[in-house]
Amino acid sequence: MERNYTKIWWQHCLAIIGFSVIPLLIVNIALFLLFNRIYTDKVSENLQNRVEGRRDTVDLFLNERVAQIYTVAQTNKVQDLADEAYLNRIFSIMHTKSDSYVDIGLIDKEGNHLAYVGPYYEVLKSANYKNEKWFNAVIAHGIFISDIFMGYRNFPHFIIAVLIQTNKEPYILRLTINLENLDDIVQKAWTGTHSDSFIITRNNLLQTLPRFGGEYLSKPVFVHDPNNRAEPDPYPEFSSVVKTRVDRRTIGGHDVFLAAAPIRNTKWILVIKEDPDEILSPLAKGRAWMILFTALGLLAICTGAALFTNVLVNRMKQMDRENATQSDMLMQANKMIALSKMAAGVAHEVNNPLASIAENAGWMKDLLQEEELAASPNFQEFSTAIDKIEHHVVRARKVIQNLLGFARRMEPAKEKININNLLDETTGFLDNEARYVNIKIEKAYAEDVPVITSDLSQIQQVVLNLLNNAIDAIGKDGIITVGSRYLAKSGQVELWVADTGKGMSEAELSKIFDPFFTTKAIGKGTGLGLSISYSIIEKLGGTIRVQSAVGKGTTFTITLPKN
């Protein structure tokens, strides 16, 4: 379809001019919203990854200590652990691996220390824990990580305890963890001058020391400027956090990012606070540069709209003319070459042999009219054979006529065709020839193949050519499979001819439908059969394709429309 170049010119020119006159403010707002959303999403994603990564580090810290005390509890006898000298040796070994342990103790079911190792022997050796919440929690759950609490020492700490269940009675192995180690892990999440991080309970009580505002077991408060003595503002509640969450909120008149992630196997929540002015500063710089470049670009577009459009349309015209000329020339050249090769090949290779066959068949039929031959016991077989010869001569001439008619753009005939019957009739022509070289023709017809409307003789010509090629490819001792099926989804009929012959290489496959290309020995093929077959099937509105591999045989598949 020819382009309307005038319309294209006006469309492009008006579009460019229209965009160029958009107010600068609108452009800037659009760019800001776009890049603000993209960058904010990236910042939120990065903050989420940071809080989850730091959460995982805390998880690892706790799990390693749970694993160590659990291993001690499971690999040692209670009577050994009750020996303070023995317990001291184990605690010393644990200290060599980590300095996060404060003390360790073995406690009986009544809450009394059977053995204690640590710096607070005088205070804790005689302490009773039976009424402590953590004591009953260990009895109930087996493994327990406590919240931060003051305890008998009146100093913030937390414990990890495991239950040792014996045949007689339960015992508890208790380990106190140094808070400084946990604080160090959490504080490594700081990235900016106003960033902060801390761990709180579901009740919003601090479990680690924040950078700004708050002490152990107090509620965290928001401090934007440490030098400002104004009353700090409370952080929002985090008790509802059940999975990682990143929010952007306003606290005390300041915009902040808050990321929160629950810590596994505890009731703790890790919180990271970031100042948007710090983490979004690249966005502000990028926005300024975008506004500047956008303004310059719009100015250039506005002044050069007409010239640019004119060049574009002229180039489009030139390319369309060149493409159309080249396409027409190529199509015409290919068509003329193919048709000339076909016509020459048919005239030279087929017509003369057919005339000779027809002449000799007629002479043989005349001979059979003699009385002596007519009385021969094989007379009927001779007569039938000659009739078949004449039949095939007529059919071959019809094929040639169809080919030449195709070259002259003659329309194919329209008739009702039963594909399975057509395949049966066509394979019947070559039964004797196939049996002679020990080639078995197998049939795989689908029963639901409908009657189609097409040219019977041309389809039969194609199938016969494929069968002959299959026999030549096999030589002797092989199988040819002829099949059909109905493609209900597309409303098409498919038929195929597969052989167990020598197959073809990729190079041969790329040329298989070219006129005068043949894989047969010199003098045994014209190279026209598949080229003519391709043209016939294309003319009938179908497709023909081939699959082959060296040593694995070849399959030709034909797809034809139902009507």
HELIX and SHEET records of a PDB file:
HELIX    1   1 TYR A    5  SER A   20  1                                  16    
HELIX    2   2 LEU A   24  THR A   75  1                                  52    
HELIX    3   3 VAL A   78  LEU A   81  1                                   4    
HELIX    4   4 GLU A   84  LYS A   97  1                                  14    
HELIX    5   5 TYR A  121  LEU A  124  1                                   4    
HELIX    6   6 LYS A  133  HIS A  141  1                                   9    
HELIX    7   7 LEU A  179  GLN A  187  1                                   9    
HELIX    8   8 PRO A  276  ILE A  279  1                                   4    
HELIX    9   9 SER A  281  VAL A  346  1                                  66    
HELIX   10  10 ALA A  347  ASN A  351  3                                   5    
HELIX   11  11 ASN A  352  LEU A  367  1                                  16    
HELIX   12  12 GLU A  371  ALA A  374  1                                   4    
HELIX   13  13 PHE A  379  ALA A  407  1                                  29    
HELIX   14  14 ILE A  419  PHE A  429  1                                  11    
HELIX   15  15 ASP A  431  TYR A  436  1                                   6    
HELIX   16  16 LEU A  456  ILE A  474  1                                  19    
HELIX   17  17 GLU A  506  LYS A  511  1                                   6    
HELIX   18  18 GLY A  529  LYS A  539  1                                  11    
SHEET    1   A 5 HIS A 113  VAL A 117  0                                        
SHEET    2   A 5 TYR A 101  ILE A 107 -1                                        
SHEET    3   A 5 PRO A 170  ILE A 177 -1                                        
SHEET    4   A 5 PHE A 158  GLN A 165 -1                                        
SHEET    5   A 5 ILE A 143  ILE A 145 -1                                        
SHEET    1   B 4 ASP A 196  THR A 201  0                                        
SHEET    2   B 4 TRP A 268  GLU A 274 -1                                        
SHEET    3   B 4 HIS A 254  PRO A 262 -1                                        
SHEET    4   B 4 ARG A 245  ILE A 251 -1                                        
SHEET    1   C 2 VAL A 221  PHE A 222  0                                        
SHEET    2   C 2 ASP A 233  PRO A 234 -1                                        
SHEET    1   D 2 GLU A 415  ILE A 417  0                                        
SHEET    2   D 2 ILE A 452  SER A 454 -1                                        
SHEET    1   E 5 ILE A 439  TYR A 445  0                                        
SHEET    2   E 5 GLY A 478  LEU A 487  1                                        
SHEET    3   E 5 GLN A 492  ASP A 499 -1                                        
SHEET    4   E 5 GLY A 553  PRO A 561 -1                                        
SHEET    5   E 5 THR A 543  ALA A 549 -1                                        
END                                                                             
